[in-house]
Amino acid sequence: MSIPQDVAETIVDPKAYADGRIYKSYAWLRANDPLGLAEPAGYDPFWVVTRHADILEISRQNDLFHSGDRATTITSKAAGEQVRKLTGGSPHLVRSLVQMDAPDHPKYRALTQAWFMPLNIRGLEDRIRKIARASVERMAGKGGECDFVREVALHYPLHVVMEILGVPEADEPRMLMLTQELFGAADPELSRNPGAEAVPTDLGAIQGVLADFYQYFAKISADRRANPRDDLASVIANSEVDGLPISEFEAMSYYVIVATAGHDTTSSTTAGAMRALCENPDQLAYVKADLARVPGFIEEAIRWTTPVKTFMRSATADTQVGGHAIAKDDWLMLCYASGNRDESVFEEPDRFRADRKPNKQLSFGYGAHLCLGQHLAKMEMRILYEELLPRLKSVELAGPPRMSEALFVNGLKSLPIRFEFL
């Protein structure tokens, strides 16, 4: 039995992720059909995995559930066929860690993994704190009112990751614009064709964005091969797998994933944390009372916002999940934002609680594909709020928050706030 058609259509409607309707659909699915088959018009059927336990079970079995065999993000039949035509049969326009399975995935992950481990990023703490302080000062200069997304949340993580990657500060606005065009391809304001009727998979726009990224990073790559520096771009440009240099396409894909996911999801969570403080003054008082509570506050912001809403997997053999028979090649949608609101795991899942312990949030994924940058992201957010909270006397919404329309990665695109600094 398929899930109701209106629920299936909501799951592939970018607007439902912007206006919050998706959470009602998730709650209905968890209660009535936690691993149901969706058949929205124009899409291949796929299983909708909404329970925390089922998402974990699939994520830990990387041989049984692949990322690379079918599209890794939800894609319509027409867009999928177009991609395969363009790529000569591959379902992917990029081939980054996200689209890889073993044996390639662990080899390519190992190329940069050391850069993102706690020991290495600890050495960045002073530099990141300096960037955080500058962000707080910029906010202080706004006279008690600003759009927190545009003034702080977008630029702070962007600056951190671009510095690690080796992108000049002057090029940061370009990287930000391309990231928004890539992840916001279905959003009428963020897409490459603003004002046009955006579609979830506007391939022409996405291709154009990727071409711009590739053109930019091809120059960086050539420079780092000739003049290696102590940055991530030099690591990628000079990487070898099995004794051979990685291909230009895989190098470009690597740059793109670091240059986009490396800051966008952190921006979304940074902004989501501020929204939570605006809407829950008790939480502001609670965290301000003891800055040792900041890590728990950040963990809750990560759960509550869940910037990466979904990832797709496909079964490599007939199997069972949650009592359902899954056939070889079946497509499954892992709904992290639903797993993070699972009533069987989280008490009062729709409430923001900085004191939540334990907090088994799934926002960074699980298993072999656990987010490479999770330690850096948490550290960036912790440092920013350690610098900001002692200065912040009060904060409230100064207008309606607005979310991006996107099925894959979505978050706040505007957060007008009114604030008082001490």
C-alpha positions as MATLAB code, in Angstrom:
seq = 'MSIPQDVAETIVDPKAYADGRIYKSYAWLRANDPLGLAEPAGYDPFWVVTRHADILEISRQNDLFHSGDRATTITSKAAGEQVRKLTGGSPHLVRSLVQMDAPDHPKYRALTQAWFMPLNIRGLEDRIRKIARASVERMAGKGGECDFVREVALHYPLHVVMEILGVPEADEPRMLMLTQELFGAADPELSRNPGAEAVPTDLGAIQGVLADFYQYFAKISADRRANPRDDLASVIANSEVDGLPISEFEAMSYYVIVATAGHDTTSSTTAGAMRALCENPDQLAYVKADLARVPGFIEEAIRWTTPVKTFMRSATADTQVGGHAIAKDDWLMLCYASGNRDESVFEEPDRFRADRKPNKQLSFGYGAHLCLGQHLAKMEMRILYEELLPRLKSVELAGPPRMSEALFVNGLKSLPIRFEFL';
ca = [
       0.000    0.000    0.000;
       1.271    3.442   -0.952;
       1.074    6.395    1.415;
      -1.771    8.907    0.720;
      -1.163   10.911   -2.436;
      -1.379   14.303   -0.711;
       1.376   13.225    1.719;
       3.521   11.897   -1.155;
       3.128   15.178   -3.060;
       4.024   17.210    0.059;
       7.311   15.301    0.395;
       8.444   16.504   -3.069;
       7.065   20.052   -2.728;
       9.880   22.558   -1.930;
       7.289   24.999   -0.533;
       6.325   22.473    2.171;
       9.891   22.644    3.504;
       9.682   26.450    3.644;
       6.292   26.768    5.368;
       6.698   23.839    7.790;
       3.954   21.606    6.367;
       6.576   18.875    5.928;
       6.673   18.353    9.728;
       2.931   17.557    9.807;
       3.429   14.999    7.039;
       6.375   13.472    8.910;
       4.343   13.243   12.146;
       1.487   11.538   10.273;
       3.901    9.068    8.649;
       5.667    8.198   11.925;
       2.272    7.483   13.516;
       0.618    5.672   10.601;
       3.161    4.445    8.043;
       6.772    5.010    9.182;
       8.226    3.220    6.185;
       5.667    3.849    3.463;
       5.952    3.851   -0.324;
       5.544    7.268   -1.985;
       4.467    7.538   -5.626;
       4.242   11.255   -6.411;
       3.471   12.188  -10.017;
       6.591   12.328  -12.193;
       8.837   10.425   -9.752;
       9.964    6.838   -9.464;
       8.402    5.223   -6.356;
      10.516    5.492   -3.206;
      10.280    4.396    0.431;
       9.923    7.247    2.942;
      11.970    6.413    6.045;
      10.739    8.601    8.909;
      11.709    6.745   12.106;
      14.995    7.365   13.927;
      15.696    3.625   14.366;
      15.117    2.804   10.678;
      17.328    5.685    9.497;
      20.115    4.375   11.759;
      19.652    0.798   10.560;
      19.953    1.804    6.894;
      22.841    4.233    7.532;
      24.992    1.662    9.302;
      24.687   -0.899    6.482;
      26.695    0.747    3.740;
      27.146   -2.428    1.683;
      23.427   -3.083    1.634;
      22.296    0.515    1.005;
      24.346    2.424   -1.550;
      24.654    6.164   -2.164;
      26.113    6.005   -5.658;
      23.918    3.610   -7.661;
      20.969    5.998   -8.039;
      20.524    9.752   -7.501;
      21.583   10.750   -3.975;
      19.001   13.535   -3.754;
      15.353   13.178   -4.770;
      15.105   13.733   -8.525;
      12.138   13.553  -10.892;
      12.107   10.928  -13.667;
      12.570   13.602  -16.342;
      15.532   15.212  -14.541;
      17.086   11.805  -13.855;
      16.914   10.855  -17.531;
      18.412   14.208  -18.518;
      21.328   13.756  -16.081;
      22.083   10.279  -17.467;
      22.063   11.674  -21.019;
      24.450   14.462  -20.032;
      26.830   12.171  -18.140;
      26.751    9.137  -20.416;
      24.835    6.994  -17.928;
      25.769    8.287  -14.456;
      22.920    9.517  -12.201;
      25.239   12.244  -10.791;
      26.330   15.666  -12.073;
      29.101   15.635   -9.447;
      31.032   12.777   -7.875;
      31.936   13.796   -4.351;
      32.083   11.758   -1.133;
      28.295   12.020   -0.987;
      27.890   10.009   -4.214;
      30.560    7.389   -3.438;
      30.451    3.916   -1.911;
      33.248    1.565   -0.854;
      35.946    0.969   -1.981;
      36.231    4.561   -3.315;
      34.466    6.360   -0.470;
      36.941    5.518    2.343;
      39.937    6.247    0.065;
      38.662    9.692   -0.973;
      37.482   10.514    2.542;
      40.956    9.737    3.910;
      42.473   12.452    1.662;
      41.094   15.306    3.784;
      39.877   13.605    6.965;
      42.851   14.698    9.094;
      42.016   18.346    8.336;
      38.639   17.994   10.053;
      39.602   15.927   13.083;
      39.275   17.534   16.557;
      43.057   17.600   17.090;
      43.663   19.610   13.910;
      40.743   22.023   14.213;
      41.715   22.795   17.816;
      44.658   24.637   16.300;
      42.166   26.892   14.472;
      40.288   27.943   17.599;
      42.062   31.300   18.111;
      41.676   32.270   14.451;
      37.985   31.291   14.445;
      37.411   33.244   17.678;
      38.871   36.326   16.013;
      36.455   35.905   13.073;
      33.562   35.350   15.538;
      34.427   38.539   17.459;
      34.472   40.532   14.212;
      31.001   39.127   13.393;
      29.670   40.148   16.816;
      31.165   43.646   16.396;
      29.488   43.974   12.998;
      26.177   43.021   14.593;
      26.768   45.507   17.437;
      27.197   48.247   14.837;
      23.742   47.623   13.373;
      21.971   49.789   15.952;
      19.795   47.138   17.570;
      18.144   45.733   14.462;
      19.358   43.531   11.612;
      18.652   40.535    9.424;
      20.705   37.967   11.344;
      20.954   35.653    8.328;
      22.364   38.297    5.987;
      24.515   40.147    8.511;
      25.996   37.278   10.559;
      24.914   33.702    9.854;
      25.836   33.617    6.159;
      29.242   35.269    6.367;
      30.815   33.866    9.525;
      31.001   30.135    8.571;
      31.693   31.097    4.954;
      34.790   33.058    6.000;
      36.038   30.204    8.214;
      35.717   27.473    5.579;
      37.074   29.602    2.728;
      40.140   30.407    4.795;
      40.729   26.672    5.397;
      40.093   25.876    1.747;
      42.383   28.667    0.522;
      39.867   30.871   -1.315;
      40.767   34.616   -1.181;
      38.414   36.744    0.932;
      37.565   38.876   -2.110;
      35.985   35.801   -3.755;
      33.746   34.907   -0.798;
      30.653   36.757   -2.122;
      30.930   34.769   -5.353;
      31.193   31.453   -3.439;
      28.148   32.426   -1.350;
      26.082   33.306   -4.414;
      26.986   30.052   -6.201;
      26.174   28.007   -3.068;
      22.754   29.638   -2.757;
      22.063   29.085   -6.454;
      23.021   25.409   -6.125;
      21.072   24.559   -2.959;
      18.311   27.063   -3.699;
      17.631   25.987   -7.288;
      13.955   25.489   -6.384;
      13.638   28.821   -4.551;
      12.273   31.719   -6.645;
      14.574   34.210   -4.838;
      17.774   32.187   -4.513;
      17.802   30.336   -7.843;
      19.895   31.429  -10.820;
      16.681   32.620  -12.529;
      15.061   34.693   -9.757;
      11.375   35.384  -10.184;
      10.959   32.499  -12.615;
       8.797   29.540  -11.624;
      11.577   27.521  -10.004;
      11.408   23.731  -10.044;
      13.017   21.297   -7.575;
      15.500   20.123  -10.177;
      16.191   22.996  -12.551;
      18.994   21.185  -14.351;
      19.921   24.029  -16.665;
      20.487   26.342  -13.693;
      22.317   23.663  -11.675;
      24.598   22.862  -14.620;
      25.424   26.537  -15.055;
      26.292   26.881  -11.359;
      28.513   23.781  -11.427;
      30.252   25.036  -14.580;
      31.056   28.311  -12.766;
      32.400   26.409   -9.759;
      34.535   24.157  -11.991;
      35.936   27.116  -13.923;
      36.868   28.866  -10.679;
      38.452   25.846   -8.991;
      40.320   24.733  -12.132;
      42.437   27.901  -11.753;
      42.939   27.308   -8.011;
      43.884   23.680   -8.722;
      46.471   24.616  -11.352;
      47.970   27.201   -8.992;
      48.194   24.756   -6.042;
      49.863   22.101   -8.170;
      52.500   24.663   -9.173;
      52.702   26.374   -5.749;
      51.327   24.144   -2.964;
      50.378   25.928    0.265;
      49.145   24.882    3.687;
      45.484   24.770    2.694;
      42.833   22.256    1.726;
      42.918   23.290   -1.946;
      46.558   22.125   -2.113;
      45.580   18.764   -0.581;
      42.813   18.245   -3.158;
      44.884   19.493   -6.128;
      47.750   17.107   -5.352;
      45.736   14.101   -4.136;
      46.406   10.558   -5.267;
      44.285    7.442   -4.875;
      45.856    4.018   -5.483;
      49.065    5.753   -6.614;
      47.367    7.826   -9.333;
      46.258   11.495   -9.278;
      42.494   11.825   -8.803;
      40.611   12.880  -11.943;
      39.853   16.524  -12.678;
      36.105   15.783  -12.330;
      36.557   14.220   -8.892;
      38.860   17.054   -7.774;
      36.278   19.634   -8.906;
      33.514   17.691   -7.137;
      35.613   17.666   -3.967;
      36.093   21.445   -4.113;
      32.354   21.967   -4.644;
      31.280   19.846   -1.657;
      33.743   21.644    0.667;
      32.906   25.084   -0.770;
      29.131   24.599   -0.359;
      28.243   22.088    2.371;
      31.251   23.360    4.340;
      29.413   26.552    5.295;
      25.771   26.470    4.162;
      24.511   23.946    6.721;
      26.448   25.712    9.498;
      24.862   29.042    8.457;
      21.396   27.471    8.629;
      21.989   26.086   12.117;
      23.595   29.319   13.363;
      20.499   31.225   12.211;
      18.135   28.535   13.560;
      19.797   28.847   16.983;
      19.134   32.606   16.991;
      15.523   32.067   15.961;
      15.123   29.646   18.876;
      16.446   32.324   21.280;
      14.004   34.888   19.846;
      11.045   32.542   20.224;
      12.089   31.096   23.605;
      13.323   33.824   26.009;
      13.579   31.169   28.758;
      16.226   29.375   26.669;
      18.195   32.615   26.244;
      18.188   33.090   30.019;
      19.133   29.449   30.590;
      22.182   29.494   28.270;
      23.312   32.991   29.312;
      23.334   31.897   32.968;
      26.181   29.452   32.301;
      28.256   29.431   29.098;
      29.150   25.773   29.790;
      25.626   25.124   28.451;
      26.510   26.437   24.987;
      27.570   23.018   23.552;
      24.190   21.523   24.578;
      22.418   24.548   23.099;
      24.306   24.047   19.799;
      23.497   20.314   19.773;
      19.804   21.145   20.171;
      19.987   23.783   17.411;
      21.480   21.122   15.118;
      18.582   18.749   15.912;
      15.891   21.400   15.716;
      16.979   22.890   12.376;
      18.295   19.730   10.589;
      19.589   21.639    7.507;
      20.115   18.481    5.403;
      16.528   17.297    5.236;
      16.892   14.155    3.115;
      19.333   11.815    1.411;
      18.497    8.925   -0.908;
      19.876    5.380   -0.733;
      19.227    2.327   -2.898;
      19.158   -1.333   -1.857;
      21.856   -3.613   -3.313;
      19.898   -6.793   -2.427;
      16.461   -7.910   -1.247;
      16.204   -7.178    2.470;
      13.912   -6.085    5.285;
      13.724   -2.811    7.199;
      11.244   -2.169    9.994;
       9.230   -5.224    8.996;
       8.951   -4.116    5.341;
      10.302   -6.150    2.442;
      12.681   -3.958    0.418;
      13.631   -5.226   -3.050;
      17.020   -4.890   -4.748;
      17.356   -1.464   -6.456;
      14.506    0.051   -4.399;
      15.037    3.745   -3.658;
      14.758    4.994   -0.058;
      14.510    8.540    1.283;
      16.163    9.027    4.681;
      14.197   11.848    6.337;
      16.619   13.191    8.958;
      14.302   16.042    9.963;
      11.684   13.418   10.817;
      14.116   11.173   12.702;
      15.102   14.236   14.742;
      11.459   14.725   15.800;
      10.761   11.048   16.549;
       8.578   10.929   19.676;
      10.009    7.539   20.663;
      13.513    9.058   20.960;
      12.972   12.725   21.870;
      10.693   13.936   24.648;
       8.665   16.970   23.469;
      10.355   16.748   20.042;
       8.866   20.003   18.705;
      10.139   22.030   21.663;
      13.574   23.639   21.631;
      15.362   22.503   24.808;
      18.997   23.435   25.310;
      19.150   21.053   28.303;
      18.219   17.988   26.202;
      20.284   14.990   27.343;
      20.991   12.677   25.724;
      20.535   14.332   22.342;
      20.689   11.596   19.711;
      20.297   14.005   16.777;
      20.866   12.584   13.291;
      21.651   15.804   11.433;
      25.199   14.772   10.463;
      24.092   11.352    9.229;
      25.484    8.107   10.588;
      27.862    5.330    9.592;
      30.480    5.663    6.854;
      28.875    8.848    5.499;
      28.897   10.686    8.831;
      29.564   14.364    7.997;
      33.287   15.033    7.626;
      32.987   18.599    8.933;
      30.814   17.978   11.997;
      33.518   18.843   14.576;
      34.409   22.068   12.759;
      30.725   23.061   12.439;
      30.059   22.526   16.154;
      33.208   24.407   17.103;
      32.346   27.390   14.875;
      28.859   27.684   16.338;
      30.070   27.201   19.925;
      32.684   29.939   19.563;
      30.267   32.414   17.955;
      27.685   31.998   20.712;
      30.361   32.084   23.447;
      31.300   35.517   22.079;
      27.751   36.717   21.398;
      25.715   35.593   24.434;
      27.616   37.578   27.124;
      26.932   40.743   25.071;
      23.280   39.973   24.293;
      20.800   41.450   26.795;
      17.644   40.629   24.836;
      16.547   39.554   21.366;
      13.200   39.196   19.602;
      11.824   38.791   16.109;
      11.438   42.057   14.181;
       9.498   40.423   11.350;
       8.527   36.988   10.044;
      11.416   34.507    9.568;
      11.554   33.136    6.014;
      12.827   29.690    5.012;
      14.243   28.621    1.651;
      12.199   26.392   -0.649;
      14.335   23.267   -1.065;
      13.952   19.496   -0.718;
      17.573   18.677    0.083;
      19.297   21.429    2.097;
      17.069   24.157    3.490;
      17.217   26.806    6.179;
      16.422   30.406    7.012;
      16.972   32.923    4.229;
      15.825   35.863    6.357;
      15.652   36.418   10.134;
      14.829   40.040   11.058;
      15.691   40.585   14.738;
      15.594   43.413   17.283;
      18.234   43.145   19.993;
      19.875   44.931   22.907;
      23.566   44.592   23.680;
      25.004   45.005   27.162;
];
